[in-house]
Amino acid sequence: MENKDTRTDYELPGAVSPFESHVSMMHAYGEVFVILCLRYMGLHGERIVNDAGGYGPQSVALAELFEAVTGQRSQQSLEWMQGHRVPPPEACRLAAQARLEHIRHCCERTFEAHEAGKLENFPKDADPVPVETLQNNFGLTTLEVFVILSCALIQFDERYARAWHYVTGANADAHPTAGFLTELLRDFARDDRELVSCFMQTSALRRYALVEIASAPGRNDSEPPVSSAQVSVPNRIVSLLIGNQAVCVPESCRMLERSSAEALASAKTAENAIFRQMQKKSMRLAVLGYRGIGRRDAVCQAAGRLGVPVMLLSLDELCDRLMQDRQTERYFASILREIRISHAVLLVDAEALQSEHETWLLRHAHKIRMVFEKEAHLSLAVLLERQNSLSREVFGELSEIAIPAPSRAEQPKLWRAALSRLLDGETAQSVSEMMAGGYCLSYAEIISAIDRTRARFPFDAPARALTAENLSDTLNKTRGQKLEGLASLRSTSLYLKDIVLSEDIRKVLNEIINYAKYSETVMRDWGFAKYNTSGAGLSVLLSGVPGTGKTLTALVLAHELGRALYVVDLSRVVDKYIGETEKKLAQIFDEAERSQAMLLFDEADSLFAKRTDVKSSNDRYANLEVNYLLQRLEAYRGVSILTTNFGGGLDEALARRIQFKIDFPMPDAAQRTLLWQKLIPPGAPCASDIDFGAIAEHFEMSGGHIKNAVFRASIQALSENAEISHAMLWEAAAHEYRSMGHIMRDDSEDERLV
């Protein structure tokens, strides 16, 4: 039956002019949506009109079943449509086309006016036509664009929600079903296959979380049927369509800002290499180096030169979240969505590869890798210390760019740049020169050390808090923290000038200090690295009888070099289970090299003992441990010190891996005299009758035993409220001498050696 009351004004969109705002643009699409709803009513009147001829879309009418079988419209539905002046479907189709063409022209005018700066309600940095941008960024079809628009309009404005509710009779809190949308938008699809496939998991709508699919109320389908699946769009998309350009960062992610610090020469080469990689359509890059060395800054600087942002994803936080939520696909889809919207580089902090999440990552590695591999145009950079089998399982094969550690020569510049904002120029220069001789740190690590030091002295002025001593103490206490449990931090306030040594030993120790300070420059800048495949590590062997100062010398060396010294706890390293000792040693060497801490293997003969003939499985595994230890010692790029009481008990292969060997003999009488004098602190009260030379002559003891004797005499003096006297020292020395196993006799005048 022909409808003679057709509303032809639907075909008159009006004059072409720029949109006043993003909201007015959405309302223009809203008019099209309402016209499509009217067309839906005209095409499916049997779904609208109940058996009694009244409005009843909530229930299935008998006429609807006949129409599905015969293809013929019912007379009562046609009469209902006429009576309520519902436009014919063809008229609605033409009206929708006319309005879409009008919107297209208005969008062109809007873009031109925005470029000319003539739109007051459009910020200069805002996207003037977000619908087109969304379509181009994600490669969407026209059908997919209108799926998004239809759901967004229903969520954006009540009038469009009411239009949908009127047509379908759905509950107010429901979302449109995929079945309804396929019928509503059928004219925008090439065929039925496209209608259905746009809601599948592999579609762009699902892959980038542009729509969300949920089961109908009362159902719990992991993948609900298309006809009943409820479709909605994230609020992020609605916000984007109405002009809100603010970046929406998914959980466990954050946007990074470009560093204002000037890049060092050592990092500039790596930054340029990253920049060249980013210019490609697709980037899969591993940025190698230790945490805090400047990997993030290099990526951000390179991205800044291209004018693109960087989104950081913490793999540790990601694992925590996914272990609780399990919605891996949806979460990654939201990340990929934001990257496409903002054209960001995805930077993954992959330190979790060395954490307690390792097992979980290995189990889900394939799923994570597939997400990245399917995204052909993704710019992905991964922060790693080094690539390994697990990183390849998670990220696939990555190109490598290593960020070198800042050189020794660059340290004063870095410290001055960091300290100049808090200290006057002269003080900053002085502290920088003193700190430059210790650790080789990146700018980020230096800033962290300064902030930690200020936190330790919150009530002191910067000039009092940021002294070289306080900064060094902070660094020593925070470097190598992962060694705790396998090694213990030891320190001293003494310098080389404060301890009693022979001139020959003192000369060798000064040479060791110079080697530690300048070997890197000789290797890197002078070109010796190509002749030395084992690196610029330094190994020192200190041997001698107990108490001759081996451990103290190691502590003094660490203090002179401004480094933390960790004494390896052999009781926790050596393990009865096969392979566990090697695993713990690997952990020690890796963390010590990363943190630039010094290692002290006290009583090294228990680890570096001579290898024996293999007569049992125990011998074989013991030899394997020594072999592994020797290999790691040779490859180690830090400072390692070994002490032993019995130099002859060490493996012969250790000799070529040791750069410096020092034998500590028992001190002679002159050295013992100095030891007796130096080991009494200036603040201790002493009598004037002390003859240090006589005590030193009569008691042939090492420095360790002399220290014990001095301390014993000091306790006696304080208990008697008296000064430390010659007699007290003599008595304490005699007691210590006997404890060493020597036999003494008493005379009337004094005690003399047998």
C-alpha positions in Angstrom: 0.0 0.0 0.0 1.5 3.4 -1.0 2.1 5.9 1.8 0.9 9.3 0.6 2.2 11.2 3.6 5.9 10.7 3.0 8.2 13.2 4.8 10.3 14.5 1.9 12.1 17.0 4.1 14.4 14.2 5.2 16.1 14.7 1.8 16.9 18.4 2.5 20.1 18.6 4.6 20.6 22.3 4.2 23.6 24.6 3.2 27.1 23.3 3.2 29.2 25.0 5.9 31.8 24.1 8.5 30.6 22.4 11.7 30.5 24.6 14.7 32.0 22.0 17.0 32.7 18.3 17.3 29.3 17.9 19.1 27.4 19.4 16.1 29.2 17.0 13.9 28.0 14.1 16.0 24.5 15.3 15.8 24.7 15.4 12.0 25.6 11.7 12.2 22.8 11.3 14.7 20.2 12.4 12.1 21.5 9.7 9.8 21.1 7.2 12.6 17.5 8.2 13.3 16.7 7.9 9.6 18.3 4.4 9.5 16.1 3.5 12.5 13.0 4.6 10.6 14.1 2.6 7.6 14.6 -0.4 9.9 10.9 0.0 11.0 9.8 0.2 7.4 11.6 -2.9 6.4 10.7 -4.9 9.5 7.2 -3.8 10.4 6.3 -7.4 11.3 8.8 -7.1 14.2 7.2 -3.9 15.4 3.5 -4.7 15.2 2.1 -7.4 17.3 -0.7 -9.9 16.4 -3.3 -7.4 17.6 -2.1 -4.7 15.2 -0.5 -2.6 17.9 3.1 -1.6 18.7 4.9 -4.5 20.4 8.5 -5.0 19.4 9.2 -6.9 22.7 7.4 -10.1 21.5 7.5 -12.2 18.4 4.3 -11.7 16.2 2.8 -14.5 14.0 3.1 -12.2 11.0 6.8 -12.1 11.5 7.1 -15.9 11.1 5.0 -15.8 7.9 7.1 -13.0 6.5 10.2 -15.0 7.2 8.8 -18.0 5.2 6.8 -16.3 2.4 8.7 -13.0 2.1 5.4 -11.2 2.0 4.5 -8.2 4.3 1.4 -8.4 6.5 -1.4 -5.9 5.7 -1.7 -4.8 9.4 1.9 -3.9 9.6 1.7 -1.8 6.5 -1.4 -0.1 7.8 0.3 0.6 11.1 3.2 2.2 9.3 0.9 4.3 7.2 -1.1 5.4 10.2 2.0 6.5 12.0 3.5 8.2 9.0 6.6 6.1 8.9 8.5 7.0 5.7 9.0 4.2 3.1 12.3 2.4 3.3 13.5 3.7 -0.1 12.8 7.3 0.9 14.8 6.8 4.1 17.7 5.2 2.1 17.8 8.2 -0.2 17.6 10.6 2.7 20.4 8.9 4.5 22.6 9.0 1.4 21.9 12.7 0.9 22.8 13.5 4.5 26.0 11.5 4.4 27.0 13.4 1.3 26.2 16.7 3.0 28.3 15.6 6.1 31.2 14.8 3.8 31.2 18.3 2.3 30.8 19.9 5.7 33.8 17.9 7.0 35.9 19.2 4.1 34.9 22.8 4.9 35.6 22.1 8.6 39.1 20.8 7.8 39.9 23.8 5.6 38.6 26.3 8.2 40.5 24.6 10.9 43.7 24.8 9.0 43.1 28.5 8.4 42.4 29.0 12.2 38.9 30.2 11.6 37.1 27.8 14.0 36.8 29.2 17.5 35.3 26.0 19.1 38.1 23.8 17.7 41.4 24.0 19.5 44.4 24.4 17.2 45.9 21.0 18.2 42.5 19.2 18.0 41.6 16.8 15.3 38.9 18.6 13.2 37.4 15.4 11.7 37.9 12.6 14.2 35.6 10.1 12.3 37.8 10.2 9.2 41.0 10.1 11.4 39.7 7.0 13.2 38.9 5.3 9.9 42.4 6.1 8.5 44.3 5.2 11.6 42.7 1.7 11.9 42.0 1.0 8.2 38.3 0.6 8.9 35.6 -0.1 6.3 32.6 2.2 6.0 30.5 -0.5 7.8 32.9 -0.6 10.7 32.8 3.1 11.0 29.0 3.2 11.3 29.1 0.3 13.8 31.2 2.6 16.0 29.1 5.7 15.3 25.8 3.9 16.0 26.9 2.6 19.4 28.6 5.9 20.3 25.5 7.9 19.5 23.4 5.7 21.7 25.9 6.2 24.6 26.4 9.9 23.8 22.9 11.3 23.7 19.6 10.2 25.2 17.6 11.1 22.1 19.4 8.5 20.0 19.2 5.9 22.8 15.4 6.5 22.9 15.2 6.0 19.1 16.9 2.7 19.4 14.8 1.6 22.4 11.6 2.6 20.5 12.6 0.5 17.5 13.6 -2.6 19.4 11.8 -2.4 22.7 15.1 -3.1 24.5 15.7 -2.4 28.1 17.1 1.0 28.9 20.3 -0.5 30.4 21.0 -2.8 27.4 23.3 -2.2 24.4 22.4 -2.8 20.8 22.9 -6.4 19.6 25.2 -7.3 16.7 22.1 -8.7 15.0 20.3 -5.4 15.1 23.3 -3.5 13.8 23.8 -5.9 10.9 20.2 -5.2 9.9 20.4 -1.5 10.5 23.6 -1.0 8.5 23.1 -3.6 5.8 23.4 -1.0 3.0 26.9 -0.1 4.1 28.2 -3.7 3.7 29.4 -5.4 0.5 27.8 -8.7 1.4 26.5 -10.7 4.3 29.9 -12.1 5.0 31.2 -8.6 5.8 28.2 -8.0 8.1 29.1 -10.9 10.3 32.9 -10.8 10.1 33.1 -7.2 11.5 32.1 -8.6 14.9 34.5 -11.5 15.0 37.7 -11.5 17.1 39.9 -11.1 14.1 38.2 -7.9 13.0 39.7 -4.5 13.4 36.9 -3.5 15.7 37.8 -6.3 18.1 41.6 -6.3 17.6 41.9 -2.7 18.6 39.2 -2.7 21.3 37.1 -0.2 19.3 34.0 -2.1 20.3 33.3 -4.4 23.2 31.3 -7.6 22.9 29.3 -8.9 25.8 26.8 -11.7 26.3 23.1 -11.0 26.7 22.0 -10.8 30.4 21.7 -14.2 32.0 24.3 -15.8 29.6 27.9 -16.4 30.2 29.3 -17.1 26.7 33.0 -16.5 26.2 32.1 -15.7 22.6 28.4 -15.0 22.3 26.3 -15.6 19.1 26.3 -12.7 16.8 22.5 -12.3 16.9 22.4 -11.8 20.7 25.9 -10.3 21.4 25.6 -6.9 22.9 27.9 -4.3 21.3 29.2 -1.1 22.9 32.1 1.2 22.4 34.6 2.3 25.1 34.0 5.7 26.6 37.5 6.5 25.2 36.1 6.3 21.7 33.0 8.4 22.5 35.3 11.0 24.1 37.5 11.0 21.0 34.5 11.6 18.6 33.3 14.6 20.5 36.7 16.3 20.4 38.5 15.2 23.5 42.1 14.6 22.3 43.6 13.8 25.6 45.8 10.7 25.6 44.1 7.8 27.4 46.9 5.6 28.8 46.0 1.9 29.6 46.8 0.4 33.0 50.5 -0.6 33.5 51.5 2.0 30.8 52.5 5.7 30.9 53.6 8.3 28.4 57.2 9.4 28.5 58.5 12.9 28.0 61.6 13.8 26.1 64.5 14.4 28.3 65.9 17.9 28.4 69.4 16.7 29.3 72.0 16.9 26.5 72.9 13.4 25.2 76.4 12.2 25.8 78.7 11.4 22.9 78.7 7.8 24.0 74.9 7.6 23.8 74.4 9.9 20.7 75.6 7.2 18.3 73.0 4.8 19.7 70.3 7.5 19.6 71.0 8.1 15.9 70.8 4.4 15.2 67.4 4.2 17.0 66.2 7.3 15.1 67.0 5.5 11.8 65.1 2.4 12.9 62.1 4.5 13.8 61.9 5.9 10.3 60.9 2.5 9.0 57.3 1.4 8.7 57.8 -1.3 11.2 60.4 -1.5 14.0 61.3 -4.4 16.2 64.2 -3.3 18.3 66.0 -4.5 21.5 67.7 -1.6 23.3 70.4 -3.2 25.4 72.1 -2.1 28.6 71.8 -1.9 32.3 68.9 -0.2 34.1 69.5 3.5 34.6 72.1 3.6 31.8 69.9 5.9 29.6 68.0 3.5 27.4 64.7 5.2 27.9 66.2 8.7 27.2 67.8 7.4 24.0 64.4 6.1 22.7 62.6 9.3 23.8 65.1 11.6 22.2 64.9 9.6 18.9 61.1 9.7 19.0 61.1 13.4 19.8 63.1 14.1 16.7 60.3 12.4 14.7 57.6 14.2 16.7 56.0 11.0 18.0 55.3 10.1 21.7 56.6 7.1 23.5 54.3 4.8 25.5 56.1 2.7 28.2 54.7 -0.7 29.1 56.1 -2.3 32.3 56.3 -6.0 31.7 56.4 -6.6 35.5 53.1 -4.7 36.1 51.6 -6.3 33.0 52.3 -9.8 34.5 50.8 -8.8 37.8 47.7 -7.5 36.1 47.2 -10.4 33.7 47.8 -13.0 36.4 44.8 -11.6 38.1 42.5 -10.6 35.2 43.3 -13.1 32.4 41.7 -10.8 29.8 44.9 -10.7 27.8 43.4 -10.1 24.3 41.2 -7.2 25.5 44.1 -5.6 27.4 46.5 -5.8 24.5 43.9 -4.5 22.2 43.4 -1.4 24.3 47.2 -0.8 24.2 47.3 -1.2 20.4 44.3 1.1 20.1 46.0 3.9 22.0 49.3 3.5 20.1 47.4 3.8 16.8 45.5 6.8 18.0 48.5 8.7 19.2 51.0 7.2 16.7 53.2 6.3 19.6 56.3 4.1 19.8 55.7 1.2 22.2 58.6 0.8 24.7 58.5 -2.3 26.8 60.5 -2.4 30.0 61.3 -6.1 30.0 63.1 -6.4 33.4 60.4 -9.0 34.3 62.4 -11.5 32.2 64.7 -11.7 35.2 62.0 -11.7 37.9 59.6 -14.1 39.6 57.3 -13.7 36.6 59.6 -15.7 34.4 57.6 -19.0 34.6 54.3 -17.2 33.8 55.9 -15.4 30.9 57.3 -18.6 29.5 53.8 -20.2 29.6 52.1 -17.2 27.8 55.0 -16.2 25.6 53.4 -17.4 22.4 50.2 -15.4 23.0 52.1 -12.2 23.7 54.4 -12.7 20.7 51.5 -13.2 18.4 50.0 -9.8 19.4 53.1 -8.0 18.4 53.8 -10.0 15.3 50.3 -9.4 13.9 50.7 -5.7 14.2 52.7 -5.1 11.0 53.2 -1.4 11.4 54.0 -1.3 15.1 57.2 0.5 16.3 58.3 -1.7 19.2 61.4 -1.1 21.3 62.2 -3.5 24.2 64.5 -2.6 27.1 66.8 -5.6 27.9 70.1 -6.2 29.5 70.7 -8.8 26.8 68.7 -11.0 24.6 68.1 -14.6 25.7 65.9 -17.5 24.9 63.0 -16.2 27.0 63.1 -12.7 25.4 63.0 -14.4 21.9 60.0 -16.5 23.0 58.1 -13.4 24.2 59.1 -10.8 21.5 60.6 -12.9 18.6 63.8 -11.8 16.9 64.7 -8.2 17.6 67.4 -6.0 16.1 69.9 -4.9 18.7 71.3 -1.5 19.6 73.4 -1.3 22.8 73.6 1.8 25.0 77.2 2.1 26.2 78.0 3.0 29.8 79.1 6.7 30.1 82.9 6.9 30.0 85.1 8.0 32.8 85.9 11.2 30.9 82.2 12.1 30.8 81.6 11.7 34.5 82.6 15.3 35.6 80.3 16.8 33.0 77.4 14.7 34.2 77.9 15.4 37.9 78.3 19.2 37.2 75.1 19.2 35.2 73.2 17.5 38.0 74.7 19.4 40.9 74.7 22.9 39.4 70.9 23.2 40.0 71.5 22.8 43.7 75.0 24.0 44.5 77.0 27.1 43.6 79.5 26.7 40.7 82.6 26.3 42.7 81.1 23.7 45.1 79.5 21.8 42.3 82.8 21.7 40.5 84.7 20.4 43.5 82.2 17.7 44.4 82.0 16.6 40.7 85.7 16.1 40.5 85.7 14.0 43.6 82.7 11.9 42.5 84.0 11.4 38.9 86.7 9.0 40.1 84.2 6.4 41.5 81.4 4.8 39.6 80.7 5.4 35.9 77.1 6.5 36.1 74.4 7.8 33.7 72.7 11.1 34.2 69.6 9.3 35.5 71.6 7.3 38.0 73.3 10.5 39.2 70.0 12.3 39.7 68.7 9.3 41.6 71.8 9.3 43.9 71.3 13.1 44.6 67.6 12.6 45.4 68.4 9.7 47.7 71.1 11.7 49.5 68.8 14.6 50.0 66.1 12.3 51.4 68.7 11.0 53.9 69.4 14.6 55.1 66.1 16.3 54.6 66.7 19.1 57.1 70.2 20.0 55.8 70.9 22.6 53.2 72.1 21.2 49.8 75.6 22.3 50.4 75.8 20.3 53.6 73.9 17.3 52.4 75.5 16.9 49.0 79.0 16.3 50.0 81.2 13.8 48.2 81.3 11.7 51.3 77.5 11.6 51.7 77.0 10.9 48.0 79.5 8.1 48.0 77.9 6.6 51.0 74.5 6.7 49.3 75.8 5.0 46.2 77.7 2.3 48.1 74.5 1.4 50.1 72.3 1.3 47.1 74.5 -0.3 44.5 74.5 -4.1 44.4 71.5 -4.5 46.6 70.6 -7.7 44.8 73.8 -9.2 46.1 72.4 -9.2 49.6 71.9 -12.8 50.8 74.9 -14.0 48.8 77.4 -11.3 49.9 77.7 -8.7 52.6 78.5 -5.0 52.2 81.7 -4.0 54.0 83.4 -0.6 54.2 86.1 1.5 56.0 86.8 5.2 56.3 90.6 4.6 56.0 92.7 5.6 53.0 95.9 4.1 51.7 97.9 6.7 53.7 96.3 5.6 56.9 97.6 2.0 56.9 101.1 0.6 57.6 102.6 -1.1 54.5 106.0 -1.6 53.0 106.9 0.7 50.2 106.9 -2.1 47.7 103.3 -3.1 48.5 102.2 0.5 48.6 103.6 1.0 45.1 101.7 -2.0 43.8 98.5 -0.8 45.4 98.8 2.6 43.8 99.3 0.8 40.5 96.1 -1.2 41.1 94.2 2.0 41.8 95.4 3.6 38.5 94.6 0.4 36.6 91.0 0.5 37.9 90.6 4.2 37.0 92.2 4.3 33.6 92.0 0.8 32.0 88.6 1.6 30.5 89.9 4.7 28.7 92.9 2.7 27.4 90.6 0.0 26.2 87.9 2.1 24.6 89.7 5.3 23.5 93.1 4.0 22.7 91.9 0.9 20.9 93.3 -1.9 23.1 89.8 -3.5 23.4 90.3 -5.4 20.1 93.4 -7.1 21.5 91.8 -8.0 24.8 88.7 -10.2 24.4 88.2 -10.7 28.1 87.5 -7.1 28.8 88.9 -4.5 31.2 88.3 -6.4 34.4 90.8 -6.3 37.2 91.7 -9.3 39.5 93.9 -9.0 42.5 95.3 -11.8 44.7 96.3 -10.9 48.3 98.1 -13.7 50.1 99.7 -14.0 53.5 99.3 -15.3 57.0 96.2 -14.3 59.0 96.2 -10.8 60.4 98.6 -9.2 58.0 96.0 -6.8 56.6 94.7 -8.5 53.4 91.0 -7.8 54.1 91.7 -4.3 55.4 93.7 -3.6 52.2 90.7 -4.7 50.1 88.4 -2.3 52.0 90.9 0.5 51.6 91.1 -0.1 47.9 87.3 0.1 47.6 87.3 3.3 49.6 90.0 4.8 47.4 88.1 3.9 44.3 84.8 5.1 45.7 83.1 1.7 45.2 81.0 -0.6 47.3 82.8 -3.8 48.4 80.8 -7.0 48.8 82.4 -9.9 50.6 81.1 -13.2 49.1 79.5 -15.4 51.7 80.9 -18.8 50.8 78.5 -20.6 53.1 75.6 -19.4 51.0 77.2 -19.8 47.7 78.6 -23.4 47.8 75.6 -25.7 47.4 75.5 -29.5 47.6 73.1 -29.7 44.7 74.6 -30.0 41.2 74.5 -26.7 39.3 73.3 -24.5 42.2 76.7 -23.2 43.0 77.3 -22.1 39.4 73.9 -20.5 39.4 74.6 -18.4 42.5 78.0 -17.4 41.2 76.5 -16.3 38.0 74.0 -14.1 39.9 76.9 -12.6 41.9 79.0 -11.8 38.9 76.1 -10.4 36.9 74.9 -8.1 39.6 78.4 -7.0 40.6 79.1 -6.1 37.0 75.8 -4.3 36.6 76.2 -2.3 39.8 80.0 -1.7 39.4 80.5 -3.1 42.9 83.8 -4.7 43.9 83.8 -8.4 44.9 86.0 -9.9 47.7 86.4 -13.6 47.8 87.8 -14.1 51.3 89.7 -17.4 51.9 89.5 -18.0 48.1 91.3 -21.3 48.4 87.9 -22.9 49.3 86.5 -21.9 45.9 89.6 -21.8 43.7 91.3 -24.9 45.0 93.5 -27.0 42.7 91.6 -29.3 40.4 92.2 -33.0 41.2 92.3 -36.2 39.2 88.8 -37.5 38.6 88.3 -40.5 40.7 84.6 -40.1 41.5 81.6 -38.1 40.5 82.3 -35.7 43.3 85.7 -34.9 41.8 84.2 -34.2 38.4 81.6 -31.8 39.7 84.1 -30.0 42.0 86.3 -29.5 38.9 83.4 -28.2 36.9 82.7 -25.6 39.6 86.4 -24.4 39.5 86.3 -24.4 35.7 83.1 -22.2 35.7 84.5 -19.9 38.3 87.7 -19.4 36.4 85.8 -18.6 33.2 83.5 -16.1 34.9 86.5 -14.4 36.6 88.2 -14.0 33.3 85.1 -12.5 31.6 84.2 -10.3 34.6 84.5 -6.6 33.8 84.7 -5.4 37.3 87.2 -5.4 40.2 87.6 -8.7 42.1 89.9 -9.3 45.0 90.9 -12.8 46.3 92.5 -13.3 49.6 94.1 -16.5 50.9 96.3 -17.7 53.7 97.8 -20.4 51.5 98.8 -19.2 48.1 100.1 -22.6 47.1 96.6 -24.2 47.4 95.1 -22.3 44.5 94.6 -23.7 41.0 97.5 -23.0 38.6 95.1 -21.7 35.9 94.2 -18.9 38.2 97.7 -17.3 37.8 97.1 -16.0 34.2 93.7 -14.5 35.2 95.2 -12.4 38.0 96.7 -9.1 37.0 98.2 -8.3 40.4 99.5 -10.6 43.1 100.7 -9.3 46.5 102.2 -11.3 49.3 101.7 -9.8 52.7 104.7 -10.8 55.0 104.7 -10.5 58.8 105.6 -6.9 59.6 109.1 -6.1 60.8 109.9 -4.3 64.0 109.7 -0.9 62.5 106.3 -1.6 60.9 105.0 -3.1 64.2 106.0 0.1 66.0 104.0 2.1 63.6 101.1 -0.3 63.9 101.0 0.0 67.7 101.0 3.8 67.4 98.4 4.1 64.6 96.0 1.6 66.1 95.5 3.8 69.1 93.0 6.4 68.0 93.8 10.1 68.7 90.9 10.4 71.1 92.1 7.6 73.4 93.9 8.9 76.6 97.5 7.5 76.7 100.2 7.7 79.4 103.6 9.2 78.5 105.5 6.1 79.6 104.6 4.0 76.6 107.6 2.6 74.7 106.0 1.3 71.4 109.4 0.3 70.1 110.1 -2.1 73.0 106.6 -3.7 72.7 107.1 -4.1 69.0 110.5 -5.6 69.5 109.4 -8.2 72.0 106.2 -9.3 70.4 106.3 -10.4 66.8 102.7 -10.2 65.8 100.7 -9.2 62.7 98.5 -6.1 62.5 95.4 -8.1 63.4 96.8 -9.4 66.6 98.2 -5.9 67.5 94.7 -4.5 67.0 93.2 -7.0 69.4 95.9 -6.2 72.0 95.3 -2.5 71.7 91.5 -2.9 72.1 92.0 -5.2 75.2 94.3 -2.6 76.8 91.7 0.2 76.1 88.9 -1.8 77.7 91.1 -2.3 80.8 92.0 1.4 81.0 88.4 2.5 80.8 87.3 0.0 83.4 90.0 1.4 85.8 89.2 5.0 84.8 92.8 5.4 83.9 95.0 6.2 80.9 96.3 3.5 78.6 99.7 2.7 80.0 102.8 0.8 78.9 102.1 -2.0 81.4 98.5 -2.4 80.1 99.7 -2.7 76.5 102.5 -5.1 77.5 100.1 -7.3 79.4 97.5 -7.2 76.5 100.3 -8.1 74.0 101.5 -11.0 76.2 97.9 -12.4 76.4 97.5 -12.1 72.6 100.9 -13.6 72.0 100.0 -16.6 74.1 96.7 -17.0 72.3 98.8 -17.3 69.1 100.3 -20.5 70.5 103.6 -19.0 71.8 105.0 -20.0 75.2 106.2 -17.2 77.5 107.8 -17.1 81.0 107.7 -14.5 83.8 110.8 -12.6 85.0 111.0 -10.2 87.9 111.5 -7.2 85.6 109.3 -8.1 82.6 108.1 -10.8 80.3 110.6 -12.0 77.7 110.4 -14.4 74.8 111.5 -18.0 75.4 
